[in-house]
Amino acid sequence: MGERIGVAASSVKSYENGQRAPSIDTLIKISKLFNVTIDELLGYSKRDYADVTDLTLEQRTRIEEMISDYRDLNHLRNEKNETKR
Protein backbone atom coordinates (compact mmCIF):
# COMPACT_ATOMS: atom_id res chain seq x y z
CA MET A 1 0.00 0.00 0.00
CA GLY A 2 2.87 2.35 0.76
CA GLU A 3 3.97 2.38 -2.87
CA ARG A 4 0.44 3.15 -4.03
CA ILE A 5 0.13 6.21 -1.76
CA GLY A 6 3.75 7.33 -2.00
CA VAL A 7 5.03 6.54 1.51
CA ALA A 8 7.41 3.98 2.96
CA ALA A 9 6.09 0.64 4.21
CA SER A 10 7.35 1.57 7.67
CA SER A 11 5.11 4.65 7.61
CA VAL A 12 2.07 2.54 6.78
CA LYS A 13 2.93 0.20 9.64
CA SER A 14 3.21 3.14 12.04
CA TYR A 15 -0.22 4.39 10.90
CA GLU A 16 -1.72 0.94 11.47
CA ASN A 17 -0.13 0.65 14.92
CA GLY A 18 -1.25 4.11 15.94
CA GLN A 19 2.32 5.29 16.45
CA ARG A 20 1.85 8.22 14.11
CA ALA A 21 -0.89 9.79 12.03
CA PRO A 22 -0.78 10.31 8.27
CA SER A 23 -0.65 13.82 6.86
CA ILE A 24 -3.72 15.35 5.27
CA ASP A 25 -2.24 14.71 1.82
CA THR A 26 -1.70 11.04 2.72
CA LEU A 27 -5.25 10.75 4.10
CA ILE A 28 -6.56 12.04 0.78
CA LYS A 29 -4.51 9.44 -1.11
CA ILE A 30 -5.69 6.63 1.19
CA SER A 31 -9.33 7.71 0.84
CA LYS A 32 -9.02 7.72 -2.95
CA LEU A 33 -7.29 4.34 -2.92
CA PHE A 34 -10.12 2.74 -0.93
CA ASN A 35 -12.88 4.87 -2.46
CA VAL A 36 -14.09 6.16 0.92
CA THR A 37 -14.36 9.60 2.50
CA ILE A 38 -11.79 10.88 4.99
CA ASP A 39 -14.60 10.96 7.57
CA GLU A 40 -15.08 7.24 7.00
CA LEU A 41 -11.35 6.62 7.41
CA LEU A 42 -11.42 8.47 10.71
CA GLY A 43 -14.58 6.74 11.89
CA TYR A 44 -16.81 9.83 11.84
CA SER A 45 -19.29 8.79 9.17
CA LYS A 46 -22.84 8.29 10.39
CA ARG A 47 -24.14 7.12 7.03
CA ASP A 48 -23.99 3.69 5.48
CA TYR A 49 -22.90 3.30 1.90
CA ALA A 50 -23.13 0.47 -0.58
CA ASP A 51 -20.67 0.07 -3.42
CA VAL A 52 -22.75 -0.04 -6.59
CA THR A 53 -19.85 0.49 -8.97
CA ASP A 54 -20.32 -2.74 -10.93
CA LEU A 55 -24.11 -2.53 -11.17
CA THR A 56 -25.99 -1.45 -14.24
CA LEU A 57 -27.95 1.79 -14.34
CA GLU A 58 -31.18 -0.23 -14.19
CA GLN A 59 -29.98 -2.10 -11.09
CA ARG A 60 -28.94 1.15 -9.39
CA THR A 61 -32.30 2.71 -10.20
CA ARG A 62 -34.16 -0.26 -8.71
CA ILE A 63 -32.07 -0.02 -5.52
CA GLU A 64 -32.77 3.72 -5.25
CA GLU A 65 -36.49 3.01 -5.65
CA MET A 66 -36.37 0.36 -2.90
CA ILE A 67 -34.59 2.76 -0.56
CA SER A 68 -37.19 5.42 -1.28
CA ASP A 69 -39.99 2.94 -0.58
CA TYR A 70 -38.44 1.95 2.76
CA ARG A 71 -38.01 5.61 3.74
CA ASP A 72 -41.67 6.25 2.94
CA LEU A 73 -42.69 3.20 4.97
CA ASN A 74 -40.61 4.33 7.96
CA HIS A 75 -42.06 7.82 7.70
CA LEU A 76 -45.61 6.41 7.75
CA ARG A 77 -44.80 4.20 10.74
CA ASN A 78 -43.36 7.15 12.63
CA GLU A 79 -46.44 9.25 11.90
CA LYS A 80 -48.70 6.42 13.05
CA ASN A 81 -46.74 5.99 16.29
CA GLU A 82 -46.86 9.74 16.99
CA THR A 83 -50.64 9.88 16.59
CA LYS A 84 -51.03 7.02 19.13
CA ARG A 85 -49.37 9.14 21.83
C-alpha positions as CSV (number, residue, x, y, z in Angstrom):
1,M,0.0,0.0,0.0
2,G,2.9,2.3,0.8
3,E,4.0,2.4,-2.9
4,R,0.4,3.1,-4.0
5,I,0.1,6.2,-1.8
6,G,3.8,7.3,-2.0
7,V,5.0,6.5,1.5
8,A,7.4,4.0,3.0
9,A,6.1,0.6,4.2
10,S,7.3,1.6,7.7
11,S,5.1,4.7,7.6
12,V,2.1,2.5,6.8
13,K,2.9,0.2,9.6
14,S,3.2,3.1,12.0
15,Y,-0.2,4.4,10.9
16,E,-1.7,0.9,11.5
17,N,-0.1,0.6,14.9
18,G,-1.2,4.1,15.9
19,Q,2.3,5.3,16.5
20,R,1.9,8.2,14.1
21,A,-0.9,9.8,12.0
22,P,-0.8,10.3,8.3
23,S,-0.7,13.8,6.9
24,I,-3.7,15.4,5.3
25,D,-2.2,14.7,1.8
26,T,-1.7,11.0,2.7
27,L,-5.2,10.8,4.1
28,I,-6.6,12.0,0.8
29,K,-4.5,9.4,-1.1
30,I,-5.7,6.6,1.2
31,S,-9.3,7.7,0.8
32,K,-9.0,7.7,-3.0
33,L,-7.3,4.3,-2.9
34,F,-10.1,2.7,-0.9
35,N,-12.9,4.9,-2.5
36,V,-14.1,6.2,0.9
37,T,-14.4,9.6,2.5
38,I,-11.8,10.9,5.0
39,D,-14.6,11.0,7.6
40,E,-15.1,7.2,7.0
41,L,-11.4,6.6,7.4
42,L,-11.4,8.5,10.7
43,G,-14.6,6.7,11.9
44,Y,-16.8,9.8,11.8
45,S,-19.3,8.8,9.2
46,K,-22.8,8.3,10.4
47,R,-24.1,7.1,7.0
48,D,-24.0,3.7,5.5
49,Y,-22.9,3.3,1.9
50,A,-23.1,0.5,-0.6
51,D,-20.7,0.1,-3.4
52,V,-22.8,0.0,-6.6
53,T,-19.9,0.5,-9.0
54,D,-20.3,-2.7,-10.9
55,L,-24.1,-2.5,-11.2
56,T,-26.0,-1.4,-14.2
57,L,-28.0,1.8,-14.3
58,E,-31.2,-0.2,-14.2
59,Q,-30.0,-2.1,-11.1
60,R,-28.9,1.2,-9.4
61,T,-32.3,2.7,-10.2
62,R,-34.2,-0.3,-8.7
63,I,-32.1,0.0,-5.5
64,E,-32.8,3.7,-5.3
65,E,-36.5,3.0,-5.6
66,M,-36.4,0.4,-2.9
67,I,-34.6,2.8,-0.6
68,S,-37.2,5.4,-1.3
69,D,-40.0,2.9,-0.6
70,Y,-38.4,1.9,2.8
71,R,-38.0,5.6,3.7
72,D,-41.7,6.3,2.9
73,L,-42.7,3.2,5.0
74,N,-40.6,4.3,8.0
75,H,-42.1,7.8,7.7
76,L,-45.6,6.4,7.7
77,R,-44.8,4.2,10.7
78,N,-43.4,7.1,12.6
79,E,-46.4,9.3,11.9
80,K,-48.7,6.4,13.0
81,N,-46.7,6.0,16.3
82,E,-46.9,9.7,17.0
83,T,-50.6,9.9,16.6
84,K,-51.0,7.0,19.1
85,R,-49.4,9.1,21.8
